[in-house]
Amino acid sequence: MNFDRNSILINPKEEVDRIVEAIKYSVHNIFKKKGAVIGVSGGVDSSVVLALTARALGNDKILAVMLPEKESSLDNITFVKKLLEKVKVKCITEDLTDALTGFGCYKRRDNAVKEIFFEYDITYKMKITLPADNAETNNLNFFYLEIISAEGAIKKKRLPLKQYLEIVAASNFKQRTRMSMLYYLAEVRNFVVIGTPNKNEHEQGFFVKYGDSGSDIRPIKHLYKTQIYQLAEYLEIPDVIINRVPTSDTYSADQSQEEFFFRLPFSILDRIWFGWENGVPYEKIADILGLSVKQVENVIIDIKRKISTTEYLRREPLDIKSIESELHS
C-alpha cells in the first residue's frame, strides 16, 4: 500500500454515520430495547461513544453513569460535566466504594503491596508500571510496583509474579463491579449496555474479562485510538477531554495508559501497528516515522506478544463440542 503518516486516518463523517446507523439498528431491531446505558469517565472513548449513541437514539433514550470509588480521580467529575454541556443526556452517579470494600478489593490488594513494601499504609498511593518505550527493546514485559508517600517520595521495585497476580486480581473487582452496576441500571429500564473499548484495548488485551469487556454493543472496537481522536474532533467533544492523558483509573496513584500498558504514544504505536497489519515493509514504516528498523521491529514484537498472551481474554466460554473440535483439529 502507499503508506504515509496519514494512511491510518479515516473519513470521520462517513464513520460517524456508519456507527450511528449500526447502533440504532442493533438496539431497536436486534436487542429490541428502548435505550442505552453508558458508563462515562471523562475520557475520550466514553465521550465519543456517548455522543454517537445520542445521535443514534436521541438524548432522552440514554442514561450516562459515573461509577466512582474512593480512589477515583476527582478530575473525572470535571471532565464529565464538560461533556454533559455538549451532550445533554441524563447522568447519574453510583459510588462503588462500599461494594468494593465488601469484596475485599482494597484489603486484598494492599496486603500484596505490603509484602513488597512493609511500610505501605493508607497514607501512600500506588500503581503498577512498565518500563517506558518498547521501541528500544524486545525484552519480555516486567512490571514494577511504585508507591508514593504523602510527601511525594517515590519507591519502586520490580514486582514478583505472585504479588502482581494478587494486585491485579483484586483491582479487577473495580471493572467487574462497574459492569454489574451498568447491567442493573440497564435491565430495570429495558436498555442495552453500550461498551467503550477501542481496537488498542480489545486486541492487545487491555481490559478485564467480564468487566469493562462486558457489554451488548461495542461500537468503536474496530478503531485505533488515533481514529477515536478523529471522531472526537468531528463530534466536537470538549478540547479538555481530547487533550486529557488517557488513564486506567484503577490504582490510587495517577497513571497513564502508556506507562501501565502501551508504552508508546498512540500517535506512533498506531501507525506502526497499522503499517504492520497492512503488510507495509518495516523499512518503509521506519522511514516514514523517523525510527530505526530495529525500533519498528521491537514495537511489532511487543504488539504480537500482547495479542498472543491475552488471547484467552477474547475467548468465549468453551463447551464440550468446541473443546473436542480443537482437540481433533
N, C-alpha and C positions, 0 to 999 in steps of 0.2 A: 504494500500500500504506500501511498505518498504521505509519509509520516512527517509531521512537524508538531510544534508545541500546541497548535490549535486543533489537531486531529481529534482530540478527545471531546471537544466542545459539541454541544447539541443545539438544535433549534428549540429554545425554551417555550415558545408559544405552541409549537406542534406537540411537544412533550407534555405540557400542561393540559392541552385539550385531550390528548390520548389518555392521561391518567384520570382526569375528571370523568370522562365517559366510562372508564373501567370501574371506578368507584361507584358511580351512580348505578350502573347495570348490576354489579355484583351485590350491592346492598339490597336493591329492590327485587331483582329477578332470581338471583342465586340463593341468597340467605333469606330473602323475603322479610326483611326487618324495616323498622321505621326510621332509624337514625344510627348515629355512631358515637362511641366514646373514645376519646384520645387522651393519653397521658402526656402532659406538657411539662417541659423542664426549663424552658427559656433558651434551649439550644436550637441550632438551625434546622436539624432534621425534624423535630416535632413541630416546629413553627411552620415549615414548608408543608408537612402533612396536614396540619390543621387548616391552613389556607386552601389547600387543594380540596379537602373534604368539604369545606364551607362552600366552595364553588359548585361542588357536585351535588350536595344535598340541601343547601340552604342553611343559614346560620341558626335557625330555630330547631334544626334536627340534629344538633351536635352538642355534646357535653364535653368540655375540656376539664381535665382533672389534674391538679397539682398533688403530688404524693411525697411530701417532705417527711424527714425523720430528723432526729436530734443532731445528726452530723451533716445534714444538707447545707449547702451554701446559701446564705441569705440573699446572694445576688440573684438566685433563681426567681425570687418573687419580683424583683425589679424588672427582670427581663420579660417575665410572663405578662406583667402589667403593660409593658411597652407593646407586646404582641397583641394583647386584647384591645388596645387602642386602634389597631389596624384591622384585626379580625374579630369582629364584635360578636362573640358567642358567649353562652353561659359558661362560667368556670367555677368549680368548687374546689375546696382543699380537704384532703383526708390525711391527717397526720398518722404515720405508721409506727411511731416510736414505741407505743405500748405493745403492739403486735410483735415487733422485732425483739423487744425485751423479753416477751413471753417465750419466743423461740430460742432465747439464749444467744442471739446473734452477736451482741457486743461482748458478752462474757466469754463465749467460746473463742472468739477472735482474740480478745485481749489476753486470755490465758496462753495462747500460742505465741503472741508477741513477747510476753514476759519470759518465755523460755529462751528468747534471743537477747532481750534487754531486760534484766531483772528490775531495773529502776522504773520501768514504764508504768504509768498510772493515768488517772483521768485528766491530769494536767497536761499530758502530752497529746500530740496529734501524730498520725501515722499514715504511711502509704507504701505501696509496692511499686518499684520502678524497674525498668530495663536499662542496660547501657545505651547511651544515645548513639544515633546514626548507624543503622545497619548496613550502610553502603561501604563501610570501612572494613568489615569483617564478615565472614560467613560462619562464624562460630555458633554453637548452639546458644539459645536464649537462656541466660542465667538471671534470675530475679534477685533484687536487693530489697531489703526492708529498711525503711528510713523512718526515724522518729524525730519529732521536733518538740523541744521543750517550750514552756510558756515564755521563756526569754529569747526564743528563736534559735537556740543551739541545736545543731543537727548531728545525729549519729546515724551511721549507715553500715550495714553488714550484709554479706551475701546470705540469701535465705535458703536454708536446707529444705529439701523436698517435703519432709514431714510437716514442718510448720507452714510452708507455703500452701499445702493442700488444706490444712486446718483453717488458715486465714481466709482462703478463697471460698471454701465450702460454707463457712459461717457468713461471710459477706454476701454470698449469693442469696441468702434469705431476703435481702433487700429487693432484688429484682423479682424474685418469686412472690413476695408479699405485694409488691406493686401490681403485678399482673392479677393476682387474686382479687384485689380491690377493684380493678378495672372491670373484670368479668362480673363481679357482683353488681356494680353500677350499671353495666350494660344489660344484664339479664332482667333486672327489675323494670327496665324501660323497653324491653324488646329491641335493643340496639345491638349492633356488632361492635367489636373492638378493632380499631384500626392501629396497626403496628407502625413503628418508625425506623426499623433497621435499614441501613443502606447497603450497597454491594460490599464495601470495605468490611463492614461489621459481619455481615452474613457469611461471606465466602472465606474470610480469614479466621472466623470463629470468635469474634469479639462480642459475645453475647452469652447469656445464661440460658441453658436449655430449660424450657417450661417457665422461663422468667420473661425477660424482655423479648425473647423469640416468640412468645405466645401471643397470637392474635388471629383474627379471621381474615384480614386482608393486609398485605404488606406492599403498599403502592410504590415505594421507592427502592425496593430491594435490588433492582436491576441497575441502579445509578451509582456511579462513583461519587465520592464526596465532592470532587471538583464540579460535577454536574449538578449536585444539590445546590451548591452556591450559585450556579447559573439560574436555577429556578427561584431561589430566594431573591435574587436581584429583580427578576422579571415580576415576581409576585409582590414586590415592594415590601418585603419583610424589613423591619427596622434595622438600620445600619448597626446599632449596638449589638444586635443579635448576630448579624452576619460577621461582624468583626470579633465576636467573642471566641476565645480559645476553646475548642471542643474539650469537654471534661467527661469523666466517667461518673462523677458524683456518687462514688462508692465508699471511699475512705475519708477519714476525718480531716486529713491534710489536703490542701488544694493540689489537684493533679490533672495534667492534660492527658488526652488520649494518646498523644505522641509519645510521652515519656513512659506511659504504662504499657503500651502495646505496639503502636505502629512504627515508632522510632524515627520517622522521617516526616517532613511537612507533606500534606496531601498534594500540594502543587507539584511535587517531584514524584512521590510514590505513585500517584495515579497515572501519570504519564508513562512511567516505566512499565507499570502493570498493563496499561492499555496497549503499549507497543508490543510487549511480550505476547499478550493474548491474540494480537492480530498478526503475529508472525514477522514482526519487524526485526531485522538483524540487530544484535546487541551493539554492534559498532555504530549503526545509524542512530539508535536511541541515545547512546553516549554522546555522539557528536551534536545532536540537536539540543541536548540538555546540559552540555558543558561538563560532562562527567567522564571518568575513565571507563573503559570496557569492564574492568575488574569491579568497579563500584556498581555498575548496572547488573553485572552477574551476581554480586553478593545480595543485592536487593531482591532479585528474582528467586534466588535460592531461599531467602527468608520467606517470601510470599508462598512458594511451593511448600515449604516445610509447615507453615501455619495452616494452609489448606489441608494438607495431608493429616497432620496430627489432630485436627479438630473435626475430621470427617464424622466422627461418632456423634457430634452435636447436631448435625444436619440429618441424621438417620431417623426415619420413622420407627416406631416400636416394631420389633421383629415378631412375626408369628412363625409357627412351625413350617408352613409352606415356604415362606421366604428364606428361612434358615436352610431348609433342605435344598432349595434352589441354588443357594450359594455353595452348599456342601458338595453338590454334584456337578457344579459348573466347571 
